[in-house]
Amino acid sequence: MLISPALNAALREVRFDGDARLDTSGVRQAQAAAHTVPAADRMLHGPSERCAGTAGALGLRAEPEPALRGWDMGRWGGRRLAEVSGNEPEAVSAWLSDPSAAPHGGESLLELCARAGDWLDSTLRDAAGGGRVLAVVEPTVARAVLVHALDLPVPAFWRLDVPPLTLTELSGRSGRWNLRCGRPLSAGS
């Protein structure tokens, strides 16, 4: 089970995340949704401030997992998409159209999907006896996990939306995953 973190200023401003904390509104939204989080045998969170803050606001006793770090956007980290698009239109076009491109000096989309897939596969090996795993992860990591789990073509990554504070559930096993998409974690659930 994957939970996307609550909103923060970087998301509202359409920035390549960097490592921005939750703002007050994001903390309140996560706290209000805490009672809707499903039970799990193992709880993890990506190492970003936003993932850790969301896990904390949801009341989870989650461990940080380095393999669940957000997409490494290199020198674009923390910058607005509009700014980068205006200054480097060819680089942004290559990044959006070529899964192996990393004009920002960080991770390519192929590398992100491979890393997320390796984590999912290793989680299965580690939990061979069963058990539910819940992880608070950046939306890009959730999308990459889905590309791997469902054996989608890598460009499908760009067609998957993972809104803030939603639960994405995978069940089954490697090679045969079932997906339950984007159930909102909200006070009304």
C-alpha angles and dihedrals in degrees: 000000000000126000119194115221126255123265123284136174093271091059093045090051094044093241129159093256107242102176106307122167124233114270123228093269092052092050091050092049092050093047090051090052097046095102091057097060111113121236118264137183093220127028126196139168136198112256096248120112089241094055093043091047092049092049089050094047089049088054094243123154090217128165121224113250116199092201088064095060116136124263110294103236095179114204091359091067112124094008124118117255090230091055094049092044091052095048100036109023094156092050092050090048091052091047092052096044106034116057090200094054121107104170089160092064094246132092124327120228089252090055092048092050092047092050093048091047092049089053092050092048092047090048089056092050091048093048096045090136092057132255136144120266121202121189132180103218139167113266091248090057092049090051092049091049089052093050089054098041095049094039090236123168107267094243087063084076088081091056097056119091121199110185121204117280097012129137119227114190128200120187132175125045142291110304092016111059127162119205131213106187134217109332105181117239101220141145089254097055 
